[in-house]
Amino acid sequence: MYLIEDQLAALVETAELVSPEQEEEFRLEFQTALTAAVEKRDRVGQFLAHLEQQIDFARSEIDRLRQRKAAFERALARVEEYVIDTIENLGTDSKGKYRRLEGKTTTFSLRGCPPSVEISDESSIPAEYKTLLLKLPAVTWEQLLDRLEIEKRAEVLGQVRSPEVSVEKRPIKAAIDGGAAVPGAGLAIGKHSLRRS
């Protein structure tokens, strides 16, 4: 009986290590051990409960770590902005370059960023520069693709809940670079990013 119990525990613990080629053999061995060890089935139940607890713990850790990561990202951006402001406030040298701040192991310097799109009014930006993300039933999507008639459009629009809109900055930049004016957007020029060496 103890041999069966040990075998069952070993099977349960090594389930993750089973290769696809060994899957069927593992299943048969596991079923045999589980059926033979009638009074030991609780161990498998306890192990499953343990796995469920570990999943819940991992989920809460993921949420906690996501929040922690976001806090670190905010702190990084804030401190980098402080360093950039400090260097910019020092002004430029005789060659027009920003001064470097040198430490024993780190040197801070500024480099010019290429012009980037800065959105001032998202609602003013034309639809050709936006992406609309929709969540709707797959059946409805297939029907929409099959036949886009007026009544179907109304039905689909009735099923759309709180659409998420994102602005596509690359085509906006290309349009502005090409001389076009894009309502609600412009180029941010003269910004700097921090470089550590």
C-alpha positions in Angstrom: 0.0 0.0 0.0 2.8 2.4 0.9 4.5 1.7 -2.5 1.3 2.7 -4.3 1.0 5.8 -2.2 4.6 6.8 -2.9 4.1 6.0 -6.6 0.9 8.2 -6.7 2.7 11.1 -5.0 5.6 10.8 -7.4 3.2 10.8 -10.4 1.3 13.8 -9.2 4.5 15.7 -8.5 6.1 14.9 -11.9 2.9 15.6 -14.0 4.4 18.8 -15.3 7.6 17.0 -16.5 5.8 14.5 -18.8 6.6 15.0 -22.4 3.9 14.8 -25.1 5.2 11.4 -26.2 4.8 10.0 -22.7 1.4 11.5 -22.0 -0.7 8.4 -22.7 1.6 6.1 -20.7 1.5 8.6 -17.8 -2.3 8.8 -17.9 -2.6 5.0 -17.8 -0.1 4.7 -14.9 -1.7 7.6 -13.0 -5.2 6.0 -13.4 -3.9 2.6 -12.3 -2.3 4.1 -9.2 -5.3 6.3 -8.4 -7.8 3.4 -8.7 -5.6 1.0 -6.7 -5.0 3.4 -3.8 -8.6 3.9 -2.8 -8.0 5.4 0.7 -5.2 7.6 -0.7 -7.3 9.5 -3.2 -7.5 12.3 -0.6 -3.9 13.0 -1.3 -4.7 13.8 -4.9 -7.6 15.9 -3.7 -5.3 17.7 -1.3 -2.8 18.2 -4.0 -5.4 19.7 -6.3 -6.5 22.0 -3.5 -2.9 23.0 -3.0 -2.6 23.8 -6.7 -5.7 25.9 -6.6 -4.3 27.9 -3.6 -1.0 28.3 -5.5 -3.0 29.7 -8.5 -4.8 32.2 -6.3 -1.6 33.2 -4.6 0.1 33.6 -8.0 -2.8 35.7 -9.3 -2.6 38.0 -6.2 1.2 38.2 -6.6 0.9 39.1 -10.3 -1.5 41.9 -9.3 0.8 43.1 -6.5 3.9 42.9 -8.8 2.1 44.7 -11.6 1.3 47.6 -9.1 4.9 47.5 -7.8 6.2 47.7 -11.4 3.9 50.6 -12.2 5.2 52.4 -9.1 8.8 51.8 -10.1 8.1 53.0 -13.6 6.5 56.2 -12.3 9.5 56.8 -9.9 11.9 56.2 -12.8 10.2 58.6 -15.0 10.0 61.2 -12.3 13.7 60.9 -11.3 14.8 60.9 -14.9 12.8 64.1 -15.4 14.5 65.7 -12.4 17.9 64.9 -13.9 17.0 66.2 -17.3 15.6 69.4 -15.7 18.9 69.8 -13.7 21.1 69.4 -16.8 18.9 71.7 -18.9 19.0 74.3 -16.1 22.8 74.2 -16.2 22.6 75.5 -19.8 24.9 74.7 -22.7 28.6 75.1 -23.1 30.4 77.2 -25.7 29.6 74.7 -28.4 25.9 74.7 -27.6 25.9 71.3 -26.0 24.4 70.5 -22.7 26.9 69.8 -19.9 27.4 66.3 -18.6 27.0 65.4 -15.0 29.8 62.9 -14.1 29.9 60.7 -11.0 32.4 58.0 -10.1 30.5 55.2 -11.9 27.8 57.0 -13.9 27.7 59.9 -16.3 24.5 61.7 -17.2 24.1 63.5 -20.5 21.3 64.6 -22.8 20.7 63.6 -26.3 18.1 65.2 -28.5 15.0 63.1 -29.2 13.5 63.0 -32.7 10.3 64.9 -33.0 7.4 62.9 -31.6 3.7 63.2 -31.8 2.0 64.9 -28.8 -1.8 64.7 -28.6 -3.4 67.8 -27.3 -7.1 67.0 -28.2 -7.8 63.4 -29.1 -11.4 64.1 -30.1 -10.2 66.5 -32.8 -8.0 64.0 -34.5 -9.6 62.7 -37.8 -10.8 59.0 -37.8 -8.2 58.0 -40.4 -5.5 58.3 -37.6 -7.5 56.2 -35.1 -8.0 52.6 -34.4 -11.3 51.4 -33.0 -11.1 48.3 -30.8 -14.4 46.4 -30.5 -15.5 43.5 -28.3 -18.5 41.7 -29.8 -19.7 38.1 -30.1 -17.7 36.1 -32.7 -21.0 35.0 -34.4 -21.9 38.7 -34.9 -18.4 39.4 -36.3 -18.7 36.5 -38.8 -22.2 37.7 -39.8 -20.8 41.2 -40.3 -18.0 39.9 -42.5 -20.5 37.8 -44.5 -22.9 40.6 -45.2 -22.5 44.3 -44.4 -26.1 45.6 -44.9 -27.6 48.7 -43.3 -29.8 46.7 -40.8 -26.8 44.5 -39.8 -24.6 47.6 -39.2 -27.3 48.9 -36.8 -27.5 45.6 -35.0 -23.7 45.4 -34.6 -23.5 49.0 -33.4 -26.2 48.2 -30.8 -23.9 45.4 -29.4 -20.8 47.5 -29.1 -20.2 48.4 -25.5 -17.8 51.2 -24.5 -15.5 51.2 -27.6 -11.8 51.7 -26.9 -10.2 54.2 -29.2 -6.5 54.5 -29.7 -4.6 57.1 -31.8 -2.0 55.9 -34.3 0.9 58.3 -33.9 3.1 57.0 -36.8 0.8 58.0 -39.6 0.2 61.3 -37.8 3.9 62.0 -37.7 4.3 60.9 -41.4 1.4 63.3 -42.3 2.9 66.2 -40.4 6.4 65.5 -41.8 4.8 65.6 -45.2 3.5 69.0 -44.6 -0.1 68.2 -43.6 -1.8 69.7 -40.6 -3.5 67.1 -38.3 -6.2 68.7 -36.1 -5.6 67.9 -32.4 -1.9 66.9 -32.9 1.5 68.5 -33.3 5.2 67.7 -33.0 6.9 68.0 -29.7 10.4 69.3 -30.6 13.3 69.9 -28.3 12.6 67.1 -25.7 15.5 65.0 -24.3 15.8 61.5 -23.0 18.3 60.5 -20.3 21.4 58.3 -21.2 23.4 56.5 -18.6 26.9 55.2 -19.5 
